[in-house]
Amino acid sequence: MVSDLVLTDIRDGYRVLTLNRPDRLNSFSAELHAALLAALIAAEQDKSCRALILTGAGRGFCAGQDLSDGVFTPGETPDLSVPIEKFYNPLVRKLRSIPMPVVCAVNGVAAGAGANVAFACDIVLAARSAKFIQAFAKLGLVPDSGGTWFLPRLVGPARARALALLAEPLSAERAESWGMIWKMVEDAELMTEAHALAANLATQPTDGLALIKQALDVSETNTLDAQLELERDFQGRAGRTPNFAEGVTAFLDKRAPRFAGRA
């Protein structure tokens, strides 16, 4: 069943979404895309959900596109722009725009679109055994799912070009040292760390965190003047929320704040 392809674990203030095709290293099929997008929309519609964890079942996070899922038939010329437009682009846009922090817990391999979907999340944790692979060049393809956008911004143009052109695996340890991910952790500690992050984020001012996500994304293309004006406008919005009043009151009262969720 489609619903079995993404497992949803509802916790106090956050959800865990687990890609569940372990026999295929959680590679993307049309059905998996539909299930993941539906799970993200359901989380967005649940106002009690204030953070997400995205991870994979079994020994890998996601091996990218399942090439046996009808994208290539011997003797025929496929139009790969169709699945990109139908599945991958909406998924990346949803991960970037969803109004809550998304923590990606990368267990094992994250290859091709699997790597770039991880980079579309807000905070990336990786197990020591994890590897990131821009596998596209080995198939004569171009990095998609935002790969050509994320890579230069995460690691700089020189490393981005080498990763894309050579398609060599990058260890979690190297990914952390290059600033590609937030943190590498020991395999046994990955989900404990991810749950701790999500639980903490679920207690924070969710609307303010959503504005931070928006501001950081547009800063990549804004001029300084445009970004300063956006910061002015966003700060005006944030300052009118009950969470700002609660944060200041808690600071003055010398107590922990009790922030509300999404409006």
C-alpha positions in Angstrom: 0.0 0.0 0.0 1.1 3.5 -0.7 0.6 4.5 2.9 3.2 1.9 4.0 5.9 3.5 1.9 6.3 6.4 4.3 5.9 5.6 8.0 4.6 8.4 10.2 5.5 8.4 13.9 3.6 11.2 15.7 5.5 12.5 18.8 4.8 15.3 21.2 5.2 18.4 19.0 6.9 16.7 16.0 6.6 13.9 13.5 9.1 11.3 12.2 8.7 10.5 8.5 10.6 7.3 7.5 11.1 6.3 3.8 10.1 2.6 3.8 11.5 0.8 0.8 14.4 -0.8 2.5 14.7 -3.6 0.0 15.4 -0.9 -2.6 17.5 1.4 -0.4 14.5 3.7 -0.2 14.9 4.7 -3.8 12.2 6.8 -5.3 9.3 5.4 -7.1 6.2 7.3 -8.2 4.3 5.8 -5.3 7.0 6.8 -2.8 6.9 10.3 -4.1 3.2 10.5 -3.6 3.4 9.0 -0.1 6.1 11.4 1.0 4.4 14.5 -0.4 1.1 13.4 1.3 2.9 12.9 4.6 4.5 16.3 4.4 1.1 18.0 3.6 -0.5 16.1 6.5 2.2 17.4 8.9 1.8 20.9 7.6 -1.9 20.8 8.1 -1.5 19.6 11.7 -1.0 22.7 13.7 0.3 20.7 16.7 3.3 19.5 14.5 6.1 22.0 15.0 9.1 20.1 13.6 9.9 17.1 11.4 12.5 14.3 11.1 13.0 12.7 7.8 15.0 9.4 7.7 15.1 6.1 5.9 14.4 2.5 7.0 17.1 -0.2 6.8 20.7 0.4 5.8 20.3 3.5 3.7 18.6 6.9 3.6 17.8 7.0 -0.1 19.5 5.8 -3.2 17.9 8.3 -5.5 15.6 7.3 -8.4 14.6 3.7 -8.8 15.7 3.1 -12.4 13.4 0.1 -12.6 10.3 2.3 -12.0 9.5 3.0 -15.6 11.8 5.9 -16.2 13.9 4.0 -18.7 12.8 1.4 -21.2 15.5 -0.1 -23.5 15.1 1.1 -27.1 13.0 4.1 -26.1 14.1 7.7 -25.5 12.7 9.0 -22.2 11.8 12.5 -21.3 13.3 12.8 -17.8 12.1 16.4 -17.5 8.6 14.9 -16.8 9.4 13.1 -13.5 11.5 16.0 -12.4 8.6 18.5 -12.9 6.0 16.1 -11.6 7.8 14.7 -8.5 11.2 16.0 -7.6 10.7 19.7 -7.9 7.4 19.8 -5.9 9.1 17.7 -3.2 12.1 20.0 -2.8 9.9 23.1 -2.9 7.7 21.6 -0.1 10.7 20.8 2.1 12.0 24.3 1.7 8.7 26.1 2.2 7.0 24.0 4.9 6.6 26.3 7.9 8.6 24.3 10.4 12.2 23.0 10.8 13.0 19.7 9.0 15.8 17.6 10.5 17.2 15.0 8.1 18.8 11.9 9.7 20.9 10.3 7.1 21.5 6.6 7.8 23.8 5.0 5.2 23.9 6.0 1.6 22.3 9.2 0.2 22.8 9.0 -3.5 21.7 11.1 -6.4 18.3 12.8 -5.6 18.5 11.1 -2.2 21.5 13.3 -1.3 19.9 16.5 -2.6 16.6 15.8 -0.9 18.6 15.6 2.3 20.3 18.9 1.5 16.9 20.5 1.0 16.2 19.9 4.7 17.1 22.5 7.3 19.4 20.6 9.6 21.2 17.5 8.4 22.6 14.8 10.7 24.5 11.9 9.3 25.6 8.6 10.8 29.4 7.9 10.6 28.7 5.2 8.1 26.7 7.5 5.8 27.9 8.5 2.4 26.8 11.3 0.0 27.1 10.6 -3.7 26.2 12.8 -6.7 25.8 9.7 -8.8 24.3 11.5 -11.9 27.5 11.8 -13.9 27.9 8.1 -13.9 24.6 7.9 -15.9 25.3 10.9 -18.2 22.9 13.0 -16.2 22.9 16.4 -14.4 22.4 16.7 -10.7 18.7 17.4 -10.0 16.4 18.0 -7.0 18.3 21.2 -6.4 21.8 19.7 -6.5 23.3 22.3 -8.8 21.8 25.0 -6.4 22.7 23.4 -3.0 26.2 22.2 -3.7 27.9 25.5 -4.5 26.2 27.2 -1.6 27.2 24.4 0.8 30.8 23.7 -0.2 31.8 26.3 -2.7 32.2 26.1 -6.5 35.4 24.1 -6.6 34.2 21.3 -4.4 30.8 21.4 -6.0 32.2 20.9 -9.5 34.4 18.0 -8.4 31.5 16.3 -6.5 29.2 16.6 -9.5 31.8 15.7 -12.2 33.5 12.8 -10.4 30.5 11.3 -8.7 32.7 10.0 -5.9 31.3 9.1 -2.5 31.8 11.6 0.2 32.0 10.4 3.8 29.9 11.8 6.6 33.1 12.9 8.3 34.3 14.8 5.3 30.8 16.3 4.7 30.8 17.7 8.2 34.3 19.1 7.9 33.3 20.8 4.6 30.2 22.4 6.2 27.9 20.3 4.0 26.0 19.0 6.9 25.4 20.1 10.5 26.9 17.2 12.3 28.2 13.6 12.0 27.3 11.3 14.9 28.0 7.6 15.6 25.5 5.3 14.0 23.9 4.1 17.2 23.4 7.8 18.3 21.8 9.1 15.1 18.1 8.8 15.9 18.7 9.8 19.6 20.3 13.0 18.4 17.6 13.6 15.8 14.9 13.2 18.3 16.6 15.5 20.7 16.9 18.2 18.0 13.3 17.9 16.9 12.0 17.8 20.4 13.9 21.0 21.2 12.8 22.7 17.9 9.2 21.8 18.8 9.3 24.0 21.9 10.6 27.0 20.0 8.6 29.9 18.4 7.6 28.0 15.3 6.3 31.0 13.3 9.7 32.8 13.9 11.6 29.8 12.7 9.5 29.7 9.6 10.4 33.3 8.9 14.1 32.4 9.4 13.8 29.7 6.7 12.3 32.1 4.3 14.8 34.8 4.9 17.8 32.6 4.5 16.5 31.1 1.2 15.9 34.5 -0.5 19.2 35.8 0.8 21.0 33.7 -1.8 19.7 36.0 -4.6 18.9 39.2 -2.8 21.1 42.3 -2.8 22.2 43.5 0.6 19.7 46.4 0.4 16.9 44.0 -0.5 17.8 41.7 2.3 18.0 44.5 4.8 14.5 45.6 3.8 13.2 42.0 4.1 14.7 41.7 7.5 12.9 44.9 8.5 9.6 43.5 7.3 10.1 40.1 8.8 11.1 41.5 12.1 8.0 43.7 12.1 5.9 40.6 11.6 7.8 38.6 14.2 7.5 41.4 16.8 3.7 41.4 16.5 3.4 37.7 17.4 2.6 36.4 20.9 5.8 34.5 20.9 7.9 37.7 21.0 5.9 39.0 24.0 6.4 35.6 25.7 10.1 35.5 25.0 10.7 39.0 26.4 8.4 38.3 29.4 10.2 35.0 30.2 13.6 36.7 29.9 12.6 39.5 32.4 11.0 37.0 34.7 14.1 34.8 34.5 12.1 31.7 33.5 12.0 29.3 30.5 9.7 30.6 27.8 6.5 28.8 26.8 6.3 29.4 23.1 3.1 28.7 21.1 3.1 26.7 17.9 1.9 27.8 14.5 -0.9 30.3 14.3 
